[in-house]
Amino acid sequence: MKKRPPLEKIYEAYSAIADGRVLMGEHEAAVRSSDGGGEYRVTWTGDAYASTDNATYWQGYAGYPVLAVLLLQGRLPLDRTLAGRFAGIRWHELNARHKRDYAAAAREAMEQNGIPAEEADTEARRVLAALEALPVTLGRGRRPGKG
């Protein structure tokens, strides 16, 4: 993967999984946003993944929808207990309030939900290391308007 996602995108992927917002298919998945206002489409063939989420589409790194799919596929290590602690977090609102300072948004989310930051960060770094070892390539999904 050419560009590494921010650590905090792992936490957003955990929330999507914990909230049941990822609907997996054979070669595609639908991932609803944390505020329910958007839905992103992730598609894959072999090691080639594409998504309509903003991070993957515009920034060129695996956004939380792609990360959630890779976690659910077992291609990345998933600590389901830790992921479950991220249930119900409204990331869109937090990221907007912190003006896209993802680290500050994640710290607030963890403080509010009693999630030990050091434990979460250690596991998220482990997931990112596994991501870097994957032969995955990213592309832009078809983007018919928003989501």
N, C-alpha and C positions, 0 to 999 in steps of 0.2 A: 504494500500500500504506500502510495507516494507521500501522503500527508496524514499526520497523526491527529486524531480528534482530541479535543480537550478531555481531560480526565472526567470532568463533570457530565459528559454525554453518557458515560456508563451509568450514572445514577438516573438519568432520564430514561435510559433503556430499562433499568430495573423497575422504575415506576410503571412503565408501559406494560411490562410483564406482570407485575404484582396486581395491577388494576384490570388485567384481562383485556387490554386494549389492542392486542395483536391477534389477528385472525389469519392463521397460516393456511396456505394452500400448497399444492404440489410444486409450483414454480413461481408463486407470488404470494405476497402477504399484504393485508390492509392494516395500517396502524393508525389508530385515532389519537389525536392530540390530547394533551392533559386537560384542556378546557373544553374538549368536545367540539370545538369549532372547525377543526380540520381533520382530514384523513389523508394519509400518505400511502403511496403504493410502492412496494419494494418487489422487484423481480430479479430472478437469477437463472443462469444457465451455467452449470459447472461452478467455476470460480469467479465468474463475471456477475457482478451485482449492479443494479441501477435503482435509483429511488427519486421520488418527487419531493422529498423533504428539502428544506432550504440549505442545510449544511452540506448535504451530499450534492445537491444540484448546483448551488452557487459557490460554495467554499471548497469543494473538492475533497472533503474528508468524510468518513463514515458518520452520518448523523445517527441520532438515537434509534430511528426506525430500522436502519441496517444493522446496527449493533444488537438490537432486540432480536432480530431474525437470526443472526449468527449465534447468539446465546441460546435461543430456543432450538436451533438445529444441532446444538452440541459442538459447534465448531469453536466456540469460546467457552471457557469455564464459567459455570453459573452456580453461584452460591445462593440457592433459593431462599434460605433463611434471611440472609442479608438483603436480598432483593425485596423480600416481603416487607421489610421495614420501611421501604420507600413508597409504599402504597398511599394513594390519595394526595400526593404532592402536586400542586398546580404550578408546573414549571413555567408555563407561558407568563403567568402573572408575576412570579418571582423574578424571572429573567428581565421582564420589562421594568419592574421596580428597581432592579439593580443595574439598569442600563446595559444589559448584556455582559455584565461582569459575572460570568458563570461560577467562578470560585466563591464570590460573595453570596450568590443565590444558593449554592449548595451548602455553604456553612449555615445559612439561616434555616434551610430545610432540615439539616441534621440536628441543629439545636432545638428546633420546634418539635422534632419527632424522637428525640433521645437516641439518635444514632451516633455511636462513637466515630468521630471523624478519622482518627488514625487507623482504625480497623477498616473502615470503608475505603480510605485512600489506598491502603496496602492491597486490598483485594482488587480495586479498580486498576492499579498499576499492573497487577498480575494479568488482568484481562487485556490491557493494552499491549503488554509484552507478547501475549498469545496472538493478538491481532497482527502485530508486526511480523510474526512468523508465518502467517497464512499467505498463500499465493493469490490472494483475492485482488481483483481489479474493480474499480468503480466507474460507473458511467451515469449519465443523466437519464432519468426515466422520462417518459412523455409527460409533459406538464400542461394539462388542459385547464388553464386558469390556476386557481389556488388549490393545492393539495391534490 
